[in-house]
Amino acid sequence: MGVSCIELPVRRTLCMVCIWGMLSLTYAKCGSLDGAFEVFNGMQKRDVLTWNSMIVGFGVHGRGNEAVSFFRQMLVTGVQPNSITFLGVLCGCNHQGLVEKGVEFFHMVTSQFNLSPGIKHHGCLVDLYGQAGKLDKTLEIIHSSHLEKDPVLWRTLLGSCKIHGNVETGEMALRNPVQLGASNAGDHVLLATIYAIAKDGEVL
């Protein structure tokens, strides 16, 4: 089948965007964010994959403010984010404790872009509130997410209870995976550690 003269340049452009985007993603995955940024800056056209490579790269390597900055730049250019974009920026907010920004972006998923947040998005939000010590808020998120039967969220909350030495919420967090038949030895070790932290606190 023949290809028109118009289609050829378009295909070449799309191919180059894909190649450069994958190169940027490779650098970002390896932790070479400077290399990824250099590739990114050298691109004339950028699609959502290209932007995601930078946002996710910054997010998973704890550079939340930069992930947020790139996300906002992406919106200005008119590129529409997808669920991976939001996962990257939420991960970045989580690593740097940017609670207000993380909550803003989580709600943006549905309110502005009509996307459905998945278990990983909810997990980031639960962890974000949990690390900030807002354990009541984490419970509210879990119960309102209709994902109460997923042990990942309860396990995330259990980890936060360890940070803050909260025995009562920790017991509740473990009780749910146990009832679901999804608990493991690591979960019980976490709760035992929470008991030990609380006991040390009483001694002090």
N, C-alpha and C positions, 0 to 999 in steps of 0.2 A: 504494500500500500504506500502511495506517495505521501510526502510530507511537504506542506507549503513553505515558502520562503519566510513567512511570518512566524510559523510555528517553531522553526529551527532556533532562532535567537531566544525565544521564550523558553524553550526546553533547556538550552545551554545555561541560561540565567538561573533557572530553577535548580539545575544540577549543581552549579557552582555554589549557590546558597546552601544547598544540602551538604556539599563537601566541606565548605568552610565552617558550617555549623557543627558538623561532626568533629572536625579538628578542634574547635573551641571546646566542645563537650569533653573530648579526650583529655585536654589540658586540665580542665576544671575537675574532672573525676580523679585525676592524679594529684590534685592539690596544688597544681601550678597555676594559680589564679592570675599571676602576672602574664604568663604565657597565653592563657585564655583571653585575657583582656587585650593583648597585643593582636591576636587573631581577630577578635571581635571588632576592634577599631579599624582593622584593615578591610573590613567588608563594606561594600557599597550598598548591598541590600541585606536586610535581616528579617527572618521570619520568626515565628513563635518558638521553634526549636532552638534557634540561635540565642534568643533572649533567655529562654529557660536554662540553657547551659550555664549562663553567667549567674542568674538568680539562684538556681539550685546549688551551683558551686559555692557561691558566697554563703548561702544558707547553711549547708551541711558543714562548712568549715568555720562556723561561728562568727561570721562577719555580717551580722543582721542589718546594721545600718546601710551597708552597701547593697545588700539584697533588696532592701526597701527602696533605696535610691534608684536602682536599675528598674525595679518594678514600676515606679512612677514615670521614669523616662520612657519605658515601653508603652505605657498608656498614652503619653503625649504623642508618640509616633503613630498611634492609631492601630497598633497590633493588638489583637484581642487575646487576653490570657486564657489559659485552660487550667484544668485541675492540677497539673504538674507545676505550673507557674505559682499557684497559690500554696501548694505544698512546700515549694522552695522558700517562699517569703515567710510562711508561718514557721518553718524550721529555723530560719534566721532570727525571727522574733523570739522564738523559744530559747535559742542558745544565748541571746543577749538579755533576756528578761524584759523584752519590750511588750509588756502586757497590753497596754492600751492600743498600740499599733496592731498587735496580733489579733485582738478582738475586732478591731475595725476591718481588717482584711478578711477575717473569717466571715463576718456578716456580708461583706462585699461579694463573696462567692455567689450567694443567692440573690441578694437585693439588686445588684447592678449587672451581673453577667449570667443570671439564670442557670448556674451550674449547681450540681448536687454535691455537697461535701461528703467525702467518704470516711471510712474508719480512720485513715491516717490523718486527715484534717482534724477530725474530732480528737484524736490522740494528741496532736500538737497543742490544741486548745486546753485539754485536760492537764497536760504537762506544764503548760505555760502558767495556768492558774495555780497548779499544785506547787510548783517550785517557788511561786510568790507567796505561798502560805495560805492561799484562799481556798481551803479544802471544801468549805461549804459550797463554793461556786463550782468546784469540780464535780461534786455530787449532782448539782443542779444540771450541769451540762450533760452528764451521763444519763440521767433520768429523762431529760427532754430530747435526747438524740434518737430515741427508739433503738439504741444499740446496747441496751442493758445486758443482753445475753452474750456480748462479745467479751471474753476474758482480758483482751488487750487493754481496754480502758480501765478495768479494775486493777490490773497489774500496774498500769501507769500511776494510778492513784496510790497504790500501795508503796511504790517507790517514793512518792512525794511524802507519804506519812513517815517514811524512814528519815527523810531530810529534817522533818520538823518534830520527830519523836511523838507523833500523835497515835496513841494506842487505840482509842475508841474507833476512830475512822479507819485505822489500819485493820482492825478485826472485821469491820464491815466490808472493807475492800477485799479481804481474803475469803470471807464467807460466801460471796457471790460466785467466784470461780469454783469453790468447793461444791456448792449446790448444783452448778452446771456440769460438774464432773470434769472440769478443765484445769484444775490446779496442778502444780508440779512442786518438786522439792524446793526449787528456788524461791517460790512464793512463801513457803513455810519458814525458810531461812530468813527471808526479809522480815517477816512478822517477829521472829525470835530476836532479830537485831533491834527492832523497834522496842520490844520489851526491855532489852538490855540498855538501850539509850535512855528510856524513861526511868529505869531503876537507878542508873548513874546520876540522872538529874535529881532524883529524890535524895540520894546520898549527899550530893553537893549542897 
